[in-house]
Amino acid sequence: MELRCSSGASFIASNNVTNQQARTKAASLIRAFLLGKVDNFVLMEDFPRDQNDRALNAIERRLWFHYDDVKRRHCGFLLDSPEEVLFRRCALFLDTTLEYEWPDLRGHNLAHPIIAILTGDIFRFRRVQHGKEAGEYAVWPFFRRSDMADAKGAYGQNEVKADDGPWLPTGTSGKIWVAYMALQTLFLLGGLSALIACLCIRSETLLLAGIAGVILYLLLFALDRFVRPQSSHSSVRSA
């Protein structure tokens, strides 16, 4: 079945249910947040939910990682920042009747592997990365660039761009980096644990071990940019 938007462009409806009324509300909320018309609490509390429309659930979970849900505040994203680009692309996707075609990508919104290590998601990074390779991840939540290009033309949103988004690397360089992040995490947690234990039993050995652990963590953190592999999409910033 073919559906047409107001400008005349067509999209193919999927077998999955798309709640267009909820999508329209969600897109409007996202754009209002970007313009500073509503704050983060309004975006979070009023975002429509419908488990039958996978796009709503996936987009809500992804965007949640990019705004404060503890303190009320308005959007502070810089123009063309990764966050601003992502929010605009999600709003455009919600304008359409396109099916959300991605597999389960829980963990893809983790901004840094150290968070993934602490939460245990690092052990799933190969599966998550494999899921990202199912489509063109630089245009998520769109599945392919052509879909985004059609939507941009149909809705007059030519400023919407593709982006890398958070990613977890694969291959030899990716494995080295993950091991590097694990070592970094080990030094940080070990150092902090030793310092906390030192406060309880007042051991000079634990104090020195804690200080050494934190210093080694800071050293590895400073060297991170030299070890970090490049994203496979790093050269593709717009479409």
N, C-alpha and C positions, 0 to 999 in steps of 0.2 A: 504493500500500500504506500502511495506517495503523498506526502503532506507538503503544503506550500506555506512559506512565511509571507508576511505582508508585502515584501518587496518582489515576490514572485519566484524567488529561488526555491528549489525543492529539496527535500530530504527524505530518505527512505525510513519509514517507521519500522521499528523492530518488533519482535514478539514480546519483549519485555514491556512492562507497564511504565509509561512516562507520565508523571503528574505535572502537566504543563502549568496549571495554576500555581502549584507549589514552586515550580522552577522559576516562574516569573517573579514571585515574591522574593525568592532567594537571590536572584540576580539583582533585583532592585535594592535589597538590603546591602549586598556587597558593594554596589556602586555608591550607595548613600554613605557607607562607612568610609570608602576611599575619599569621598568629598567632604568628610567631616560633619555630615548632617546627623549621623547617629554614632553612638559610642560602641565600644566593644561589648558591653553588657547587652545592649539592644540587639546587636548582631548575633550574639550567642543565644540569647533567650528567645528571640523571634524567628530564628532560622527554621524554616519548615522542615518537617521530617516525614518521610514516607518510605518504609522498608521495601516497598515494591519498586521504587525508583532508585536503583543503585547509585546513580549519579549524585543524588542529594546526600546520601550517607557518606560516600567517598569524599566528596568535596568538603562537607562539614568537618570530617575528621582531619583532612589535610590542612584546611585553613586554621583550625584550632591551634596548631603549633606555631602560628605566626602572630598571635595577639595575646595580650595579658588577660587572663580570666580571673584575676584576683583583685586588681584595682581598676576602677572605672577610668577610662581614658579614650581620647579620640585618636584617629589614625595619624601616625607620624611617619608613614612610608615616604621615602624620597621618590621623585618621579623616575620611572624606569628602573627602580631598584628591583631585585629579584622578587621581593614580596609583592610589590605593586603590579608587576608583570603577571605574576601568578594569579592574583585576585581578579585582574581584568580578564584574563583568559578563562577563568572559571565562570565569571559572569556571562561571557559570550557563549560558552558551552551551554549554560542553562537557558539561554535564549532559544536554543534549537530543540528539536525533537529527537536528536541523535541518541542512539543507545550508548550506554557506558559499557565499552567492550573490554576493559582491562580485567585481568585476573585479580585475585586477592593480593594487594600490595601493602598490607599492614607492615609498617616499619620503613616504608619508603620516605616518610616525612621526618625521619630522624635526621637532624641537621648535622650531626657529627658522630663518627664511629665510637667515640668515647661514651656517648649516651647509649649507643647500641650495645656496647660491652657491658655497661652497668645494668641494663635492662634485660640482657640475655638475647636480644634480637640479633646480635652480631653472628650468632650461630646459624641464622637463617639467611645471611646476606647473599649466598649463592642463589637460593630460591627466589629471593626478592629481585635480585639483578636479572635472573632469567625471566621473571615476570615483566620487568621493564623492557626487555628486548622483544617482547611479544608485539609491540607497536613502536611508534615513534615518541619516546618518552619526553622529548623536548617540547612537545605540544600537549602534554597531559593537562586536562582530562580528555582532550581529543585523542583519538587513536591514531590518526594519520594526518599529515600536513595538509593534504588536499581537503579534508573535512574542515580544518580550521580556515583555510583560504576561502572556501565556499561561504562559510559563516561570516567571515570578515566582510566579504562583498555583499552578502545578503542583508546584513544589519548595519552596514556603514561603520564598522569598527576597525578601520585600517591601522589604528595605533596598537592593536593587540599584537603581542610578540610571542615567539617561542623562547624557551629558556632551558637551562640545564635542570634546575631543581636539585634537591639533595640527592646524593647517589652513593652507592656502595660499590667499590671497584672489584673487578675480577681479574684473572690472569696472575702471572708471577708478581708483577709490580703491586697488584692489589693485595695479594697474600702477604707480601713483605710489609705493606703499609698497615694492614690489619694487625700483624704481629707487633709492629712498632707502636700502634695505638694501645695494644694489650699491655705492652711493657710500660708505656707511659701511665696507664691506669694503675698498674701494679705498684709503681713507685709512689703515685699519689695516695692511693689507699693505704699502702704500707706505711708511708711517712706519717700520714694523719693518724693512723691507728697507734703508731708508736708514741706520738706526741700526746694523744689522749691517755694512753696507758701510763705515760710518764707523770701526768698530773695526779694519777691515783697512787702510784707506788714510788714516785720521786726517784727514778733511776737515771743516772747520768748516761748510761749506755743507751737506754731507750731515747733519751733526749737527742743524743748524737745521731742515732739511727733515724729518728724522725726528721731531723734537719737535713740529713743526707738524702733521705727519700724525697723530700719536697724540692731540694735543689736539683736532683737528678730529673725530677718531673719537669721543672721549669726549663732545664736545659734541653730536654727532648721536645718540649713544647715549642721552644724557640727555633729548633731545627726542623719542625714539622713541614714547613713550606718547601724544604729541599727534598723531603722524602715523599711527599704527597704526589701520587700519580695524577695525570690529567684525565678529566672526564672525556669519554668518547664523544660527547656532544659539545665540548668546550668551544669549538670554533663556530658553532651554530647559535647565534644570538637572536636572530629574527627570521621571520618568514613572511 
